[in-house]
Amino acid sequence: MVRRHELSDDEWDVLSGLLPRTDTGRPRRDDRVVLNGIVWKLRTGSAWRDVPERYGSWRTLYTRFRRWALDGTFTRMLEAVQDQKDAVGDIDWLVSVDSTITRARQHAAGARKKGQVPAETAHAHALGRSRGGLTTKVHLACDGRGRPLGFVVTGGNINDRTQLEQVLARIRVRRPGPGRPRTRPGHLLGDKGYSSRGIRNYLRKRGIAHTILERSDQQANRRRRGSGGRPPAFDKERYKQRNVVERCFNALKQYRAIATRYDKTRESCEAALAIASLLMWI
């Protein structure tokens, strides 16, 4: 019997072939049980110590989660599923970009410095202070069906425009056979937070068609110049489809560990997003 917040048989059939395998060492606890415990924790936002005993020791769950977060296992699984979907034509390359703020609780602060971590530890772990207090911002690009293609995690006080290039760089969908991964959207939709001359020039240089809402102050400056400027092209009907990115954020925030940040490190925060994104693709 599949319990609430656990993987369905179809989800497990996909994920079981993507998990790392090892033939050395002592047998480890069943991967499905461990993944169910991790997903339960992320969906409920509970502390690791409060995960039900049916999933085994909370230390085992946390250790497995951290190990796979640090070595990029969850990110590789997400990319592998995206590759499979693209191979059968199941990715809509009308890409929308946006960001959302996540309130970070006091539990997210205080990560210890290790190795070559910058002095600004909060910045290194994607924490920033804004009017809402300690926050994290998720910058995301999703396909035309509202499924995450790539994301970047920063402090909540980081401007959206500064992260667009990094978000698009996270889109890497490999194609069957030789050749480079696909990194370029067919068309990009963005709100007025991305309206700047630098971004438009960058997108034109890469050959990315785009529909970005122009800010009111930019419109006023152009009118003030008289005939000195031409408004950028804007497809009103196509822009209406940008609502998929809002629905994508709503789906991600069904995971309470994403809606409110409790993780201390950037790696754990990104791993939680990768798991939620992965399940949205299956």
N, C-alpha and C positions, 0 to 999 in steps of 0.2 A: 504494500500500500504506500502510495506517495503522499507524504505529509505536506502541510502548508509550508511554502518557502523552500521546497526541495526540488531537485532536478527531475524533470519528467524522463520517461524512457527514451523519447526522441532526442532530447537534449543530451542525455548521457551517451547515446549512440554516436553523436557527433564529437563530443568532448573526449571520449575515451581513446579515440585514435590520435588525439593531439597532445596528450600528456607525455612528459618525459619518462623514459623507461630506464631502469638500471638492473643489471644482473648480478651486481655485487652487494655485499653487506647483508644484514638480516632483513627478512621480509617486512615490508612496511604496512601500515594499516591501510585497509581498502580505500582506494582513491575516491570512489563514489561517496563513501561515508564522509570522508574528509571534506570533499567539495560541498556536500550538502551542509555540513557544519559551517563552512566559510560563508556560503550563500545565506544561510539562516542568520548568521551574525550581521552580515551587511544589510539584509532586508529589515531587520528589527532594530539595528543600531545599538545592540546590547554590548556590554563589555565581554571580552574573551572569556573571563572566568564564569560568566553567566550562561554560556552556551550549554544546552541540555546534555546530560551524560550519555544519551544514546549515540552521540557523535564521537564519543571517546574523550580522551584527555584534552582539555583546552590548550595545554602546552603543545601537544602534537599539531593541533589546528593552527595555532599561531606560528609555530616554527615552519610548517609547510607553507603557509601563506607568505611569510617573510622571505623564505628561500626563493620561492617562485616569483615574488615581487622584485627581488634584487637581481635575479639572473634574467629577467625579462620574459619568463615563461608565459605569463598571461598576455603580454603584448604580442608575442609570436603566435599564440593561439588565435587571437583576434585577427591578425593579419592573414592567417591561414584560412579562416572562415570567409573573410572578404575575398580572397583569391578564388575560393570555390564558387562563391556567388557570382563573381564577375565572369568566370569561365562559362556559366550557363546564361549569361546576360541578365542577371538579377540585381544589377546596380544601376540606379538612375543617376546619371552624372550631372543633373541639375543640382548643384551643391549650394547649400545655405550656410552662412557663418554667423555666429553670435557668441555671446558670453553670458554667464550667470554667476551670481554671487552665492557663496556658501558660508554661513556663519560658523566660525570656528569656536568651539567651547574651550574652556581653560585646560581641558585634557590634551588639546592639540599643541600646547606650548611646552617648552622645556626639553626639546630633543637634545641629546648630548652631541657634542662635536666629535667627529672621528675623522682622521686622515686630513686631507686637504680641503676641509670645509671652510668657506669664507667666514670672516669674523661676524658678519651679519647673519646669524643662524636662522632668524625668522625668515629672511629673504631666501636663504638657501632651501628652506622647507616650504616655500610658497605660502607664507603668511604675511599679511599686510594690515595696517590699521587704516580704517576709514571712519566715516561718521557712524557706521554701525558697529564699530569696535574691531576686534580681530577677525579678519575674513580671508577667504580664499576665493579666487576667481577661476572658473573653468572656461577656457576659450575653445570653441568646438566647431568643426565642420561636419555636416551630415549630408547624406544623399537625398534624392528627391522623395524618398519614402520615410524619411525621418530616422535613419539609422546612422550611428556615428562612424565617420570615416577617419577622423584624426582629432586629437585634442592636445592642449597644452595647459598646464596648471601653474598659476602664478599667485602672487599676493593680490588681495582684493583692491589695492590701490593702483594697479597697473592698467594703463589705457589700452583699449581694445585695438586701436590702430597699430600699436607697436608690436603686436603679436600675430598679425595676419600671415606674414611670411612664414613664421615658425609653424603655425597651424597647417598651412598648405603643405609644408615640408613633411608633415607627419602622414600625409596621404601617400601610401606606397602600395599599390595593388599589383601584384605580379601576374603576368599573363602566361598561358601555357607556351612552352617552347622557349627559344632564345629571345633576348631583347630585354630592355630596361623595364622596370615597373612603371605603371601609369601613375603619374603624380599630378596631372593637370585636369581640372574639372572641365566639363563641356560648357557650362555657364555658371557664373557665380552670382549669388544674391546676398546683399548685405544691407543693413540699415544705415542710418545717417552717421552712426559712430565710425563707420569705415569710409566716410566721404572726405577724401583729401587728395590733393594733386599727386602726392607721392605714391599713394596706393593705386590710383588710376593709371599712372605711368608704369608702375611695376606690373600691373595686370596686362596692359597693352604690350609691354616688352615680352611677356611670356605668351602672348597670343590667347589670353583668357577673356572671352566675352563676359561682360558683367552688367548687372543692374543694381545700382547702389543709390539709395535715396539721398538727395542733396540737402545739406543743412540750410536752415533759413538764413543764417548770417552770410553764407556763401552766395545765396540767391540775391540778398540785399546788396552785397558788394558788387556783384555783376551788374545789377540794375544801376548802381551808382556810377559805374564806368560807362554807362550808355551802350554804345555799339561795340565796346572793346572786348566783349566776351560772348561765347556761345554756350548755352546750357548743355551739359552732358546728356547723351541719349538715355531715356528712361522708359521702360516698358511697364506700364502700370498693371496690366493683366498678369504678366509674368511675376511681378513683384508680390502679388497676392499669394503666390505659392511658398513664400518665405516662412509661412506659419509652421511649416514642418519642423523647423529647428526649435520652436517653442514647445511643440509636442514632444520632441526628442528630450529636451530638458525635463519636461514633466515626467516622462517615463523613467529617466535616470534617477530622479529624485523620489521615486517610489522606494528606492533603497535609502533607508533613513541614515545610514552611515555616509551617504553622499549628500543628502539634503542638509545635514548638519555634520560638520567635520569633527571627528574625535581623534583621528590618527595624528601622530606627532611628526611623521616624516613624509616628504614628498613621494617617495617610492610607494609607500602604503596607500597613499591617497590616489596615485595614478593606477595602482593595481586594482583598487576597488572600482574605479571607473572602467578599467579594461574588462573586468568580469561582468559588470552590468551591461556594457556595450556588447560584449560577446554573446550574452544571452538574448539580447535584442535582435541579433542577426540570425539566430537559429529558429 
